[in-house]
Amino acid sequence: MVPPLEALIIGTAVLGLCLFVVWPRKGLIARFIRVAHDSQQVRVEDALKHLYDCEYRNLVCTRQSLCGALSISGDESAKLLSQLEDLRLLVAEGDGFSLTDEGRSYALRIIRMHRLWERYLADETGLDEIEWHREAEAKEHLLTVSDANALAERMGNPRFDPHGDPIPTQSGEIPGSKGIPASRLSAGDIGEITHIEDEPDVVFAQITALGLTPGMRIRIMASDPKMIRLESDGIESVLAPSVAANITVQRLSLETPVEGPYDSLAMLRPGETGRVVGISKTCRGLQRRRLLDLGIIPGTRIRAEMTSVAGDPTSYRIRGAAIALRKSQAGLVKIEREKGATS
């Protein structure tokens, strides 16, 4: 016979375990159901984004394309598409699928949250740009509509994300797709980058490592089936055509003036002076804000005064104050040298 005290302890432990498992909202079963539901919701929303992306690019969404986009099996893809059809978010059309009005509205809400969060990460944090998409992928499923609207208002209702993609408005309006892949430009053509595809990560990392960003102008120096050589801001880069295809450009006429190339502040030697033309578009967020706070704006006159023994940083005279900047920072500031302005 079990002693009363031990029986009480065992009974209490068993009751506690049962409560831990079945307790409403916070129990193990409730948590498991919530995780499963959240996971399914994420998959549904990711599928809607893929369907909308296909529609936006005038492509046909198929079961195979969904498999590739979401990294799921054919059976999982078929089950997911059937679920979306039951929810009246899509309809089957021949070999493909298209969104219903309700499905399109839902997809645009998720896309709006994703692109607003990327804009926030780019402008308000020091997070590396290769991380923006991954962080926004997680956050987009957690934001509410009111969260997204408040974030948009805080940032002044931006029209584009940092990759050049249009941000849907609160009412779901979005401009149509414009531009062509840079891989379709010929030698001698010039264009302005309007969008850089942020997937896959390895290709996006290669493009950003070259300093290419939306808003920059490029000139095609040479192009063949194996490589594309382009110039931007006086710097030449070589890309595989498959990589250049992830860069969307608006073709410009040959008469359109191309910026620069300009020198960078890092190129000034002690005693030399230059006037600021602008800050590189690759400089964003807190780093860009710091340079602006230092008075580094177009028209500002800056003189290099002295370089440290190690060669970095360099002291500059900016608006009467001596400011030390490292080469990596000074290299982001575009200037025009002042002839004869040395000491």
Secondary structure in CASP SS format (residue, H / E / C, confidence):
PFRMAT SS
TARGET T0000
AUTHOR 0000-0000-0000
METHOD secondary structure of the structure
MODEL  1
M C 1.00
V C 1.00
P C 1.00
P H 1.00
L H 1.00
E H 1.00
A H 1.00
L H 1.00
I H 1.00
I H 1.00
G H 1.00
T H 1.00
A H 1.00
V H 1.00
L H 1.00
G H 1.00
L H 1.00
C H 1.00
L H 1.00
F H 1.00
V H 1.00
V H 1.00
W C 1.00
P C 1.00
R C 1.00
K C 1.00
G C 1.00
L H 1.00
I H 1.00
A H 1.00
R H 1.00
F H 1.00
I H 1.00
R H 1.00
V H 1.00
A H 1.00
H H 1.00
D H 1.00
S H 1.00
Q H 1.00
Q H 1.00
V H 1.00
R H 1.00
V H 1.00
E H 1.00
D H 1.00
A H 1.00
L H 1.00
K H 1.00
H H 1.00
L H 1.00
Y H 1.00
D H 1.00
C H 1.00
E H 1.00
Y H 1.00
R C 1.00
N C 1.00
L C 1.00
V C 1.00
C E 1.00
T C 1.00
R H 1.00
Q H 1.00
S H 1.00
L H 1.00
C H 1.00
G H 1.00
A H 1.00
L H 1.00
S C 1.00
I C 1.00
S C 1.00
G H 1.00
D H 1.00
E H 1.00
S H 1.00
A H 1.00
K H 1.00
L H 1.00
L H 1.00
S H 1.00
Q H 1.00
L H 1.00
E H 1.00
D H 1.00
L C 1.00
R C 1.00
L C 1.00
L E 1.00
V E 1.00
A E 1.00
E E 1.00
G C 1.00
D C 1.00
G E 1.00
F E 1.00
S E 1.00
L E 1.00
T C 1.00
D H 1.00
E H 1.00
G H 1.00
R H 1.00
S H 1.00
Y H 1.00
A H 1.00
L H 1.00
R H 1.00
I H 1.00
I H 1.00
R H 1.00
M H 1.00
H H 1.00
R H 1.00
L H 1.00
W H 1.00
E H 1.00
R H 1.00
Y H 1.00
L H 1.00
A H 1.00
D H 1.00
E H 1.00
T C 1.00
G C 1.00
L C 1.00
D C 1.00
E H 1.00
I H 1.00
E H 1.00
W H 1.00
H H 1.00
R H 1.00
E H 1.00
A H 1.00
E H 1.00
A H 1.00
K H 1.00
E C 1.00
H C 1.00
L C 1.00
L C 1.00
T C 1.00
V H 1.00
S H 1.00
D H 1.00
A H 1.00
N H 1.00
A H 1.00
L H 1.00
A H 1.00
E H 1.00
R H 1.00
M C 1.00
G C 1.00
N C 1.00
P C 1.00
R C 1.00
F E 1.00
D C 1.00
P C 1.00
H C 1.00
G C 1.00
D C 1.00
P E 1.00
I C 1.00
P C 1.00
T C 1.00
Q C 1.00
S C 1.00
G C 1.00
E C 1.00
I C 1.00
P C 1.00
G C 1.00
S C 1.00
K C 1.00
G C 1.00
I E 1.00
P E 1.00
A H 1.00
S H 1.00
R H 1.00
L C 1.00
S C 1.00
A C 1.00
G C 1.00
D C 1.00
I E 1.00
G E 1.00
E E 1.00
I E 1.00
T E 1.00
H E 1.00
I E 1.00
E C 1.00
D C 1.00
E C 1.00
P C 1.00
D H 1.00
V H 1.00
V H 1.00
F H 1.00
A H 1.00
Q H 1.00
I H 1.00
T H 1.00
A H 1.00
L C 1.00
G C 1.00
L C 1.00
T C 1.00
P C 1.00
G C 1.00
M C 1.00
R E 1.00
I E 1.00
R E 1.00
I E 1.00
M E 1.00
A E 1.00
S E 1.00
D C 1.00
P C 1.00
K C 1.00
M C 1.00
I E 1.00
R E 1.00
L E 1.00
E E 1.00
S E 1.00
D C 1.00
G C 1.00
I E 1.00
E E 1.00
S E 1.00
V E 1.00
L E 1.00
A C 1.00
P H 1.00
S H 1.00
V H 1.00
A H 1.00
A C 1.00
N C 1.00
I E 1.00
T E 1.00
V E 1.00
Q E 1.00
R E 1.00
L E 1.00
S C 1.00
L C 1.00
E C 1.00
T C 1.00
P C 1.00
V C 1.00
E C 1.00
G C 1.00
P C 1.00
Y C 1.00
D E 1.00
S E 1.00
L H 1.00
A H 1.00
M H 1.00
L C 1.00
R C 1.00
P C 1.00
G C 1.00
E C 1.00
T E 1.00
G E 1.00
R E 1.00
V E 1.00
V E 1.00
G E 1.00
I E 1.00
S C 1.00
K C 1.00
T C 1.00
C C 1.00
R C 1.00
G H 1.00
L H 1.00
Q H 1.00
R H 1.00
R H 1.00
R H 1.00
L H 1.00
L H 1.00
D H 1.00
L C 1.00
G C 1.00
I C 1.00
I C 1.00
P C 1.00
G C 1.00
T C 1.00
R E 1.00
I E 1.00
R E 1.00
A E 1.00
E E 1.00
M E 1.00
T E 1.00
S C 1.00
V C 1.00
A C 1.00
G C 1.00
D C 1.00
P C 1.00
T E 1.00
S E 1.00
Y E 1.00
R E 1.00
I E 1.00
R C 1.00
G C 1.00
A E 1.00
A E 1.00
I E 1.00
A E 1.00
L E 1.00
R C 1.00
K H 1.00
S H 1.00
Q H 1.00
A H 1.00
G C 1.00
L C 1.00
V E 1.00
K E 1.00
I E 1.00
E E 1.00
R E 1.00
E C 1.00
K C 1.00
G C 1.00
A C 1.00
T C 1.00
S C 1.00
END
